[in-house]
Amino acid sequence: SNTVPPVVVAASIKVIDLIAKSTDRRDKLEANTLFFRERMTRAGFDIRESVHPIVPIMLYNAKLAQDVARDLYEEGIYVIGFFYPVVAMGEARIRVQISAAHEREHLDRCLAGFAKVGRRHGVIS
């Protein structure tokens, strides 16, 4: 087996030190995740229910997932459409990764972009 590079070990130790001192980042990630999931659901998007910061926006159609991802990119929001064989046939989606580094204005901008593009493609009304 291969050894882990020293820089990876040093970075891992630093991360463990940071998260051991405070739960601020985890708390912010949880708040961001709950906010984003609730607002996307309220807007009418079909998302897989969970508390996880990886939020799958279900579109079920591979071409639609690609088109929505492309149009979101044009709105300044980088997401990728996932479809078969990465996910099961008929389970195409866009996966959004929420982060503690996101500020509320980032999430609001993302939500507005999803609403605009979602209406354009008939995903939401």
C-alpha positions as CSV (number, residue, x, y, z in Angstrom):
1,S,0.0,0.0,0.0
2,N,1.0,3.6,-0.4
3,T,1.8,6.0,2.4
4,V,-0.2,9.2,2.8
5,P,1.7,12.3,1.8
6,P,2.8,14.4,4.7
7,V,0.9,17.5,3.5
8,V,-2.3,15.5,3.6
9,V,-1.6,14.4,7.2
10,A,-0.7,17.9,8.2
11,A,-3.9,19.3,6.6
12,S,-6.0,16.6,8.3
13,I,-4.5,17.4,11.7
14,K,-5.2,21.1,11.2
15,V,-8.8,20.3,10.3
16,I,-9.3,18.1,13.3
17,D,-7.8,20.9,15.5
18,L,-10.2,23.5,14.0
19,I,-13.4,21.4,14.4
20,A,-12.4,20.3,17.9
21,K,-12.3,24.0,19.0
22,S,-15.6,25.1,17.8
23,T,-18.8,23.9,16.1
24,D,-19.4,27.2,14.3
25,R,-18.6,25.8,10.9
26,R,-20.8,22.8,11.4
27,D,-23.6,24.9,12.8
28,K,-23.4,27.2,9.8
29,L,-23.4,24.3,7.4
30,E,-26.5,22.9,9.1
31,A,-28.3,26.2,9.0
32,N,-27.4,26.8,5.3
33,T,-28.5,23.3,4.4
34,L,-31.9,23.6,6.2
35,F,-32.4,27.1,4.6
36,F,-31.6,25.9,1.1
37,R,-33.6,22.7,1.3
38,E,-36.7,24.5,2.7
39,R,-36.6,27.2,0.1
40,M,-36.1,24.8,-2.8
41,T,-39.0,22.7,-1.6
42,R,-41.2,25.8,-1.1
43,A,-40.4,26.9,-4.7
44,G,-41.7,23.6,-5.9
45,F,-38.6,21.6,-6.7
46,D,-38.5,17.9,-6.1
47,I,-35.6,17.2,-3.8
48,R,-34.7,14.1,-1.9
49,E,-35.6,14.5,1.7
50,S,-32.7,14.5,4.0
51,V,-30.6,16.8,6.2
52,H,-27.4,16.2,4.2
53,P,-25.6,19.2,2.6
54,I,-25.6,17.4,-0.8
55,V,-29.0,18.3,-2.2
56,P,-30.3,16.4,-5.2
57,I,-32.7,18.3,-7.3
58,M,-34.6,15.6,-9.1
59,L,-35.4,16.2,-12.8
60,Y,-35.7,12.6,-13.9
61,N,-34.7,13.4,-17.5
62,A,-31.1,13.4,-18.7
63,K,-31.5,16.1,-21.3
64,L,-33.4,18.3,-18.9
65,A,-30.7,17.9,-16.3
66,Q,-28.1,19.0,-18.8
67,D,-30.2,21.9,-20.1
68,V,-31.0,23.2,-16.6
69,A,-27.3,22.9,-15.6
70,R,-26.2,24.8,-18.7
71,D,-28.7,27.6,-18.1
72,L,-27.8,27.8,-14.4
73,Y,-24.2,28.2,-15.5
74,E,-25.2,31.1,-17.7
75,E,-26.8,32.6,-14.5
76,G,-23.4,32.2,-12.7
77,I,-24.3,29.1,-10.8
78,Y,-22.1,26.1,-11.5
79,V,-23.9,22.7,-11.1
80,I,-23.6,19.5,-13.0
81,G,-26.5,17.3,-14.2
82,F,-26.1,13.6,-13.3
83,F,-27.8,10.9,-15.3
84,Y,-27.5,7.3,-16.2
85,P,-25.1,5.5,-15.7
86,V,-24.0,7.7,-12.8
87,V,-27.4,7.5,-11.3
88,A,-30.2,5.0,-12.0
89,M,-32.1,5.2,-15.3
90,G,-34.8,7.8,-15.0
91,E,-33.3,9.4,-11.9
92,A,-31.5,12.3,-13.5
93,R,-30.8,15.2,-11.2
94,I,-28.7,18.2,-10.4
95,R,-26.7,17.8,-7.3
96,V,-26.0,21.0,-5.2
97,Q,-23.3,21.0,-2.5
98,I,-24.0,23.4,0.3
99,S,-21.0,24.7,2.3
100,A,-20.3,26.6,5.5
101,A,-18.4,29.0,3.2
102,H,-21.7,30.1,1.6
103,E,-23.2,33.3,2.8
104,R,-27.0,33.9,2.8
105,E,-26.6,36.1,-0.3
106,H,-24.9,33.2,-2.2
107,L,-27.8,30.9,-1.3
108,D,-30.4,33.6,-2.2
109,R,-28.7,34.1,-5.6
110,C,-28.7,30.4,-6.2
111,L,-32.3,30.0,-5.2
112,A,-33.3,32.9,-7.6
113,G,-31.3,31.3,-10.4
114,F,-33.0,27.9,-9.9
115,A,-36.4,29.6,-9.8
116,K,-35.7,31.5,-13.0
117,V,-34.3,28.5,-14.9
118,G,-36.8,26.1,-13.4
119,R,-39.8,28.2,-14.7
120,R,-38.1,28.5,-18.1
121,H,-37.9,24.7,-18.4
122,G,-41.3,24.0,-16.8
123,V,-39.8,22.3,-13.8
124,I,-41.7,24.6,-11.5
125,S,-44.6,27.0,-12.1
